[in-house]
Amino acid sequence: MYRLFVVAAVSGLLATGSSAQPRIRVVQYRDIDLVSTAGQKQLTHRLQRAVDYVCRMPSPASPLTGSEDQDCRAEVMAHARSKMQAAVELAQARAASEIAAR
């Protein structure tokens, strides 16, 4: 099973008539213990860095304004957090089943 998130945003979301190009960042968490608070914080940090990357898309063709940048970050992070929550719940369930099997 792959343990990663794909964090993506489309540049020029609000630009009219532009051919939008997605920016993608893969966030792996195979090396993180998601059952621990420290592991969850580490994954959150990785997700924030990925969101910073995919939402920092100013270019002459489609510059983002401050509000567009904030909107992008909020939308992408909300989506990533829902995936993170599902991964944490799965890790916790697996840990509980391992303990119960002993």
N, CA, C and O atoms as a GROMACS GRO file, in nm:
protein
  408
    1MET      N    1   0.084  -0.119   0.000
    1MET     CA    2   0.000   0.000   0.000
    1MET      C    3   0.088   0.125   0.000
    1MET      O    4   0.183   0.136   0.077
    2TYR      N    5   0.055   0.215  -0.086
    2TYR     CA    6   0.129   0.340  -0.091
    2TYR      C    7   0.089   0.427   0.026
    2TYR      O    8  -0.029   0.432   0.063
    3ARG      N    9   0.184   0.495   0.082
    3ARG     CA   10   0.153   0.586   0.192
    3ARG      C   11   0.200   0.725   0.151
    3ARG      O   12   0.309   0.770   0.185
    4LEU      N   13   0.113   0.789   0.076
    4LEU     CA   14   0.145   0.923   0.028
    4LEU      C   15   0.016   0.996  -0.004
    4LEU      O   16  -0.090   0.936  -0.024
    5PHE      N   17   0.029   1.126  -0.011
    5PHE     CA   18  -0.080   1.212  -0.056
    5PHE      C   19  -0.031   1.281  -0.182
    5PHE      O   20   0.089   1.307  -0.198
    6VAL      N   21  -0.122   1.312  -0.270
    6VAL     CA   22  -0.091   1.398  -0.382
    6VAL      C   23  -0.162   1.528  -0.354
    6VAL      O   24  -0.285   1.534  -0.349
    7VAL      N   25  -0.084   1.633  -0.336
    7VAL     CA   26  -0.138   1.765  -0.309
    7VAL      C   27  -0.127   1.843  -0.440
    7VAL      O   28  -0.018   1.857  -0.496
    8ALA      N   29  -0.240   1.893  -0.488
    8ALA     CA   30  -0.238   1.961  -0.617
    8ALA      C   31  -0.327   2.084  -0.616
    8ALA      O   32  -0.425   2.092  -0.542
    9ALA      N   33  -0.288   2.178  -0.699
    9ALA     CA   34  -0.369   2.297  -0.722
    9ALA      C   35  -0.352   2.336  -0.867
    9ALA      O   36  -0.251   2.301  -0.929
   10VAL      N   37  -0.448   2.406  -0.920
   10VAL     CA   38  -0.441   2.448  -1.058
   10VAL      C   39  -0.407   2.595  -1.063
   10VAL      O   40  -0.475   2.678  -1.003
   11SER      N   41  -0.301   2.627  -1.136
   11SER     CA   42  -0.263   2.768  -1.149
   11SER      C   43  -0.366   2.840  -1.233
   11SER      O   44  -0.428   2.782  -1.323
   12GLY      N   45  -0.384   2.966  -1.204
   12GLY     CA   46  -0.477   3.046  -1.281
   12GLY      C   47  -0.621   3.005  -1.261
   12GLY      O   48  -0.702   3.012  -1.353
   13LEU      N   49  -0.655   2.962  -1.140
   13LEU     CA   50  -0.792   2.919  -1.114
   13LEU      C   51  -0.893   3.026  -1.153
   13LEU      O   52  -1.000   2.995  -1.206
   14LEU      N   53  -0.858   3.149  -1.125
   14LEU     CA   54  -0.952   3.258  -1.152
   14LEU      C   55  -0.920   3.334  -1.279
   14LEU      O   56  -0.991   3.427  -1.316
   15ALA      N   57  -0.813   3.294  -1.346
   15ALA     CA   58  -0.776   3.364  -1.470
   15ALA      C   59  -0.870   3.320  -1.581
   15ALA      O   60  -0.900   3.201  -1.595
   16THR      N   61  -0.917   3.414  -1.657
   16THR     CA   62  -1.009   3.380  -1.764
   16THR      C   63  -0.932   3.347  -1.891
   16THR      O   64  -0.834   3.413  -1.925
   17GLY      N   65  -0.978   3.245  -1.958
   17GLY     CA   66  -0.919   3.209  -2.086
   17GLY      C   67  -0.778   3.152  -2.078
   17GLY      O   68  -0.711   3.143  -2.181
   18SER      N   69  -0.732   3.112  -1.962
   18SER     CA   70  -0.596   3.056  -1.954
   18SER      C   71  -0.604   2.905  -1.953
   18SER      O   72  -0.702   2.846  -1.908
   19SER      N   73  -0.499   2.844  -2.005
   19SER     CA   74  -0.492   2.699  -1.996
   19SER      C   75  -0.427   2.666  -1.863
   19SER      O   76  -0.306   2.683  -1.846
   20ALA      N   77  -0.507   2.620  -1.770
   20ALA     CA   78  -0.460   2.598  -1.633
   20ALA      C   79  -0.366   2.478  -1.627
   20ALA      O   80  -0.396   2.372  -1.684
   21GLN      N   81  -0.255   2.495  -1.560
   21GLN     CA   82  -0.157   2.389  -1.540
   21GLN      C   83  -0.155   2.350  -1.394
   21GLN      O   84  -0.134   2.436  -1.308
   22PRO      N   85  -0.176   2.224  -1.364
   22PRO     CA   86  -0.172   2.183  -1.223
   22PRO      C   87  -0.030   2.182  -1.169
   22PRO      O   88   0.065   2.152  -1.241
   23ARG      N   89  -0.017   2.215  -1.042
   23ARG     CA   90   0.109   2.200  -0.971
   23ARG      C   91   0.084   2.090  -0.869
   23ARG      O   92  -0.015   2.092  -0.796
   24ILE      N   93   0.176   1.998  -0.866
   24ILE     CA   94   0.157   1.880  -0.783
   24ILE      C   95   0.278   1.860  -0.693
   24ILE      O   96   0.392   1.883  -0.733
   25ARG      N   97   0.250   1.817  -0.572
   25ARG     CA   98   0.356   1.779  -0.478
   25ARG      C   99   0.310   1.650  -0.410
   25ARG      O  100   0.199   1.643  -0.358
   26VAL      N  101   0.395   1.552  -0.411
   26VAL     CA  102   0.367   1.425  -0.345
   26VAL      C  103   0.422   1.432  -0.204
   26VAL      O  104   0.538   1.470  -0.184
   27VAL      N  105   0.340   1.396  -0.106
   27VAL     CA  106   0.380   1.397   0.035
   27VAL      C  107   0.376   1.253   0.084
   27VAL      O  108   0.269   1.193   0.094
   28GLN      N  109   0.493   1.199   0.115
   28GLN     CA  110   0.500   1.063   0.166
   28GLN      C  111   0.496   1.064   0.318
   28GLN      O  112   0.544   1.156   0.383
   29TYR      N  113   0.438   0.958   0.372
   29TYR     CA  114   0.433   0.947   0.518
   29TYR      C  115   0.463   0.806   0.566
   29TYR      O  116   0.431   0.769   0.679
   30ARG      N  117   0.526   0.728   0.480
   30ARG     CA  118   0.561   0.590   0.514
   30ARG      C  119   0.650   0.585   0.638
   30ARG      O  120   0.641   0.491   0.717
   31ASP      N  121   0.736   0.684   0.656
   31ASP     CA  122   0.833   0.685   0.765
   31ASP      C  123   0.781   0.750   0.893
   31ASP      O  124   0.856   0.767   0.989
   32ILE      N  125   0.654   0.787   0.895
   32ILE     CA  126   0.597   0.858   1.009
   32ILE      C  127   0.500   0.768   1.086
   32ILE      O  128   0.420   0.696   1.025
   33ASP      N  129   0.509   0.772   1.218
   33ASP     CA  130   0.414   0.700   1.304
   33ASP      C  131   0.292   0.791   1.326
   33ASP      O  132   0.296   0.883   1.408
   34LEU      N  133   0.187   0.765   1.252
   34LEU     CA  134   0.068   0.851   1.260
   34LEU      C  135  -0.014   0.830   1.385
   34LEU      O  136  -0.107   0.907   1.411
   35VAL      N  137   0.018   0.730   1.464
   35VAL     CA  138  -0.053   0.709   1.590
   35VAL      C  139  -0.005   0.812   1.693
   35VAL      O  140  -0.081   0.850   1.782
   36SER      N  141   0.118   0.856   1.680
   36SER     CA  142   0.173   0.952   1.777
   36SER      C  143   0.139   1.096   1.738
   36SER      O  144   0.123   1.129   1.620
   37THR      N  145   0.128   1.180   1.839
   37THR     CA  146   0.104   1.322   1.816
   37THR      C  147   0.219   1.384   1.739
   37THR      O  148   0.198   1.467   1.651
   38ALA      N  149   0.341   1.344   1.772
   38ALA     CA  150   0.459   1.397   1.702
   38ALA      C  151   0.455   1.360   1.554
   38ALA      O  152   0.491   1.442   1.468
   39GLY      N  153   0.413   1.239   1.524
   39GLY     CA  154   0.403   1.197   1.385
   39GLY      C  155   0.297   1.275   1.309
   39GLY      O  156   0.316   1.312   1.193
   40GLN      N  157   0.186   1.300   1.375
   40GLN     CA  158   0.079   1.379   1.312
   40GLN      C  159   0.125   1.521   1.285
   40GLN      O  160   0.092   1.578   1.181
   41LYS      N  161   0.201   1.579   1.379
   41LYS     CA  162   0.254   1.714   1.359
   41LYS      C  163   0.352   1.716   1.243
   41LYS      O  164   0.355   1.810   1.164
   42GLN      N  165   0.434   1.611   1.233
   42GLN     CA  166   0.531   1.604   1.125
   42GLN      C  167   0.460   1.596   0.989
   42GLN      O  168   0.501   1.662   0.894
   43LEU      N  169   0.354   1.517   0.981
   43LEU     CA  170   0.279   1.508   0.856
   43LEU      C  171   0.211   1.641   0.824
   43LEU      O  172   0.208   1.683   0.709
   44THR      N  173   0.156   1.706   0.925
   44THR     CA  174   0.093   1.837   0.903
   44THR      C  175   0.196   1.935   0.847
   44THR      O  176   0.165   2.011   0.755
   45HIS      N  177   0.316   1.934   0.901
   45HIS     CA  178   0.423   2.021   0.851
   45HIS      C  179   0.455   1.990   0.704
   45HIS      O  180   0.471   2.082   0.623
   46ARG      N  181   0.465   1.863   0.671
   46ARG     CA  182   0.491   1.826   0.532
   46ARG      C  183   0.379   1.872   0.440
   46ARG      O  184   0.403   1.920   0.329
   47LEU      N  185   0.254   1.856   0.488
   47LEU     CA  186   0.140   1.900   0.407
   47LEU      C  187   0.142   2.051   0.387
   47LEU      O  188   0.112   2.100   0.278
   48GLN      N  189   0.176   2.125   0.492
   48GLN     CA  190   0.181   2.270   0.480
   48GLN      C  191   0.287   2.313   0.378
   48GLN      O  192   0.264   2.405   0.299
   49ARG      N  193   0.401   2.247   0.379
   49ARG     CA  194   0.506   2.279   0.281
   49ARG      C  195   0.458   2.248   0.140
   49ARG      O  196   0.487   2.324   0.047
   50ALA      N  197   0.386   2.138   0.122
   50ALA     CA  198   0.334   2.103  -0.009
   50ALA      C  199   0.229   2.204  -0.056
   50ALA      O  200   0.227   2.243  -0.172
   51VAL      N  201   0.143   2.245   0.036
   51VAL     CA  202   0.042   2.346   0.003
   51VAL      C  203   0.110   2.478  -0.034
   51VAL      O  204   0.068   2.545  -0.129
   52ASP      N  205   0.213   2.515   0.039
   52ASP     CA  206   0.289   2.636   0.004
   52ASP      C  207   0.340   2.627  -0.139
   52ASP      O  208   0.334   2.725  -0.213
   53TYR      N  209   0.391   2.511  -0.176
   53TYR     CA  210   0.444   2.493  -0.311
   53TYR      C  211   0.335   2.503  -0.418
   53TYR      O  212   0.349   2.578  -0.514
   54VAL      N  213   0.227   2.427  -0.400
   54VAL     CA  214   0.126   2.423  -0.506
   54VAL      C  215   0.044   2.551  -0.515
   54VAL      O  216  -0.013   2.580  -0.620
   55CYS      N  217   0.038   2.627  -0.407
   55CYS     CA  218  -0.041   2.750  -0.412
   55CYS      C  219   0.044   2.874  -0.440
   55CYS      O  220  -0.012   2.983  -0.454
   56ARG      N  221   0.171   2.861  -0.448
   56ARG     CA  222   0.258   2.974  -0.481
   56ARG      C  223   0.282   2.969  -0.631
   56ARG      O  224   0.384   2.918  -0.677
   57MET      N  225   0.188   3.024  -0.706
   57MET     CA  226   0.191   3.009  -0.850
   57MET      C  227   0.193   3.140  -0.928
   57MET      O  228   0.139   3.144  -1.038
   58PRO      N  229   0.252   3.244  -0.879
   58PRO     CA  230   0.247   3.366  -0.959
   58PRO      C  231   0.332   3.351  -1.084
   58PRO      O  232   0.444   3.299  -1.081
   59SER      N  233   0.277   3.398  -1.192
   59SER     CA  234   0.350   3.402  -1.318
   59SER      C  235   0.293   3.517  -1.398
   59SER      O  236   0.184   3.565  -1.367
   60PRO      N  237   0.363   3.562  -1.499
   60PRO     CA  238   0.308   3.672  -1.581
   60PRO      C  239   0.173   3.635  -1.642
   60PRO      O  240   0.088   3.722  -1.662
   61ALA      N  241   0.153   3.507  -1.673
   61ALA     CA  242   0.029   3.464  -1.736
   61ALA      C  243  -0.087   3.456  -1.637
   61ALA      O  244  -0.202   3.481  -1.674
   62SER      N  245  -0.057   3.421  -1.512
   62SER     CA  246  -0.166   3.405  -1.415
   62SER      C  247  -0.117   3.437  -1.274
   62SER      O  248  -0.099   3.346  -1.192
   63PRO      N  249  -0.096   3.564  -1.245
   63PRO     CA  250  -0.052   3.599  -1.110
   63PRO      C  251  -0.165   3.582  -1.009
   63PRO      O  252  -0.280   3.618  -1.036
   64LEU      N  253  -0.132   3.528  -0.894
   64LEU     CA  254  -0.231   3.515  -0.788
   64LEU      C  255  -0.226   3.639  -0.700
   64LEU      O  256  -0.118   3.688  -0.665
   65THR      N  257  -0.341   3.687  -0.665
   65THR     CA  258  -0.346   3.796  -0.569
   65THR      C  259  -0.339   3.736  -0.430
   65THR      O  260  -0.347   3.614  -0.415
   66GLY      N  261  -0.325   3.818  -0.329
   66GLY     CA  262  -0.320   3.769  -0.192
   66GLY      C  263  -0.441   3.688  -0.155
   66GLY      O  264  -0.429   3.583  -0.091
   67SER      N  265  -0.560   3.734  -0.193
   67SER     CA  266  -0.681   3.660  -0.157
   67SER      C  267  -0.691   3.529  -0.234
   67SER      O  268  -0.738   3.430  -0.178
   68GLU      N  269  -0.649   3.526  -0.359
   68GLU     CA  270  -0.651   3.402  -0.436
   68GLU      C  271  -0.556   3.301  -0.374
   68GLU      O  272  -0.586   3.182  -0.366
   69ASP      N  273  -0.440   3.349  -0.332
   69ASP     CA  274  -0.340   3.263  -0.268
   69ASP      C  275  -0.398   3.204  -0.139
   69ASP      O  276  -0.384   3.084  -0.115
   70GLN      N  277  -0.462   3.286  -0.059
   70GLN     CA  278  -0.522   3.238   0.066
   70GLN      C  279  -0.635   3.139   0.038
   70GLN      O  280  -0.648   3.039   0.108
   71ASP      N  281  -0.716   3.168  -0.063
   71ASP     CA  282  -0.824   3.077  -0.099
   71ASP      C  283  -0.770   2.942  -0.143
   71ASP      O  284  -0.821   2.837  -0.105
   72CYS      N  285  -0.665   2.946  -0.224
   72CYS     CA  286  -0.601   2.823  -0.270
   72CYS      C  287  -0.550   2.742  -0.152
   72CYS      O  288  -0.577   2.623  -0.141
   73ARG      N  289  -0.477   2.808  -0.062
   73ARG     CA  290  -0.421   2.739   0.054
   73ARG      C  291  -0.531   2.678   0.140
   73ARG      O  292  -0.518   2.563   0.184
   74ALA      N  293  -0.638   2.752   0.164
   74ALA     CA  294  -0.747   2.702   0.248
   74ALA      C  295  -0.813   2.580   0.183
   74ALA      O  296  -0.839   2.481   0.251
   75GLU      N  297  -0.841   2.588   0.055
   75GLU     CA  298  -0.909   2.479  -0.014
   75GLU      C  299  -0.821   2.354  -0.021
   75GLU      O  300  -0.867   2.244   0.008
   76VAL      N  301  -0.696   2.372  -0.060
   76VAL     CA  302  -0.607   2.257  -0.075
   76VAL      C  303  -0.576   2.194   0.061
   76VAL      O  304  -0.572   2.072   0.073
   77MET      N  305  -0.555   2.276   0.163
   77MET     CA  306  -0.524   2.223   0.295
   77MET      C  307  -0.645   2.150   0.354
   77MET      O  308  -0.628   2.047   0.419
   78ALA      N  309  -0.764   2.200   0.332
   78ALA     CA  310  -0.885   2.132   0.381
   78ALA      C  311  -0.895   1.993   0.318
   78ALA      O  312  -0.927   1.896   0.386
   79HIS      N  313  -0.869   1.984   0.190
   79HIS     CA  314  -0.873   1.856   0.121
   79HIS      C  315  -0.764   1.762   0.175
   79HIS      O  316  -0.789   1.644   0.199
   80ALA      N  317  -0.644   1.816   0.194
   80ALA     CA  318  -0.532   1.736   0.245
   80ALA      C  319  -0.558   1.691   0.389
   80ALA      O  320  -0.525   1.578   0.425
   81ARG      N  321  -0.617   1.778   0.471
   81ARG     CA  322  -0.646   1.741   0.610
   81ARG      C  323  -0.747   1.627   0.618
   81ARG      O  324  -0.738   1.542   0.706
   82SER      N  325  -0.843   1.625   0.527
   82SER     CA  326  -0.940   1.515   0.530
   82SER      C  327  -0.870   1.383   0.496
   82SER      O  328  -0.902   1.280   0.555
   83LYS      N  329  -0.777   1.386   0.402
   83LYS     CA  330  -0.699   1.266   0.371
   83LYS      C  331  -0.611   1.227   0.488
   83LYS      O  332  -0.596   1.108   0.519
   84MET      N  333  -0.552   1.326   0.553
   84MET     CA  334  -0.467   1.299   0.668
   84MET      C  335  -0.548   1.235   0.780
   84MET      O  336  -0.502   1.139   0.842
   85GLN      N  337  -0.666   1.286   0.807
   85GLN     CA  338  -0.750   1.231   0.914
   85GLN      C  339  -0.784   1.085   0.886
   85GLN      O  340  -0.784   1.002   0.976
   86ALA      N  341  -0.813   1.055   0.760
   86ALA     CA  342  -0.843   0.916   0.724
   86ALA      C  343  -0.720   0.827   0.745
   86ALA      O  344  -0.733   0.714   0.792
   87ALA      N  345  -0.602   0.877   0.711
   87ALA     CA  346  -0.479   0.800   0.730
   87ALA      C  347  -0.450   0.778   0.878
   87ALA      O  348  -0.406   0.670   0.918
   88VAL      N  349  -0.473   0.879   0.960
   88VAL     CA  350  -0.452   0.868   1.105
   88VAL      C  351  -0.548   0.765   1.164
   88VAL      O  352  -0.508   0.680   1.244
   89GLU      N  353  -0.674   0.771   1.124
   89GLU     CA  354  -0.773   0.676   1.174
   89GLU      C  355  -0.737   0.533   1.134
   89GLU      O  356  -0.753   0.441   1.213
   90LEU      N  357  -0.689   0.514   1.013
   90LEU     CA  358  -0.648   0.383   0.968
   90LEU      C  359  -0.528   0.334   1.048
   90LEU      O  360  -0.524   0.217   1.089
   91ALA      N  361  -0.430   0.421   1.072
   91ALA     CA  362  -0.312   0.383   1.152
   91ALA      C  363  -0.353   0.345   1.294
   91ALA      O  364  -0.301   0.249   1.350
   92GLN      N  365  -0.446   0.420   1.352
   92GLN     CA  366  -0.492   0.390   1.487
   92GLN      C  367  -0.566   0.257   1.492
   92GLN      O  368  -0.549   0.179   1.586
   93ALA      N  369  -0.647   0.231   1.392
   93ALA     CA  370  -0.720   0.104   1.386
   93ALA      C  371  -0.624  -0.014   1.371
   93ALA      O  372  -0.643  -0.119   1.433
   94ARG      N  373  -0.524   0.004   1.289
   94ARG     CA  374  -0.425  -0.103   1.271
   94ARG      C  375  -0.348  -0.128   1.401
   94ARG      O  376  -0.322  -0.243   1.438
   95ALA      N  377  -0.311  -0.020   1.468
   95ALA     CA  378  -0.238  -0.035   1.596
   95ALA      C  379  -0.325  -0.106   1.698
   95ALA      O  380  -0.276  -0.192   1.771
   96ALA      N  381  -0.452  -0.071   1.704
   96ALA     CA  382  -0.543  -0.135   1.799
   96ALA      C  383  -0.562  -0.283   1.766
   96ALA      O  384  -0.568  -0.365   1.857
   97SER      N  385  -0.571  -0.317   1.639
   97SER     CA  386  -0.589  -0.458   1.603
   97SER      C  387  -0.462  -0.538   1.631
   97SER      O  388  -0.471  -0.656   1.666
   98GLU      N  389  -0.346  -0.478   1.616
   98GLU     CA  390  -0.220  -0.545   1.650
   98GLU      C  391  -0.212  -0.573   1.799
   98GLU      O  392  -0.165  -0.680   1.840
   99ILE      N  393  -0.255  -0.478   1.879
   99ILE     CA  394  -0.255  -0.496   2.025
   99ILE      C  395  -0.354  -0.606   2.065
   99ILE      O  396  -0.325  -0.690   2.150
  100ALA      N  397  -0.472  -0.604   2.002
  100ALA     CA  398  -0.576  -0.702   2.034
  100ALA      C  399  -0.534  -0.844   1.993
  100ALA      O  400  -0.577  -0.942   2.054
  101ALA      N  401  -0.452  -0.854   1.889
  101ALA     CA  402  -0.408  -0.985   1.840
  101ALA      C  403  -0.304  -1.049   1.930
  101ALA      O  404  -0.277  -1.169   1.916
  102ARG      N  405  -0.245  -0.974   2.019
  102ARG     CA  406  -0.140  -1.027   2.108
  102ARG      C  407  -0.196  -1.108   2.216
  102ARG      O  408  -0.121  -1.160   2.299
   0.00000   0.00000   0.00000
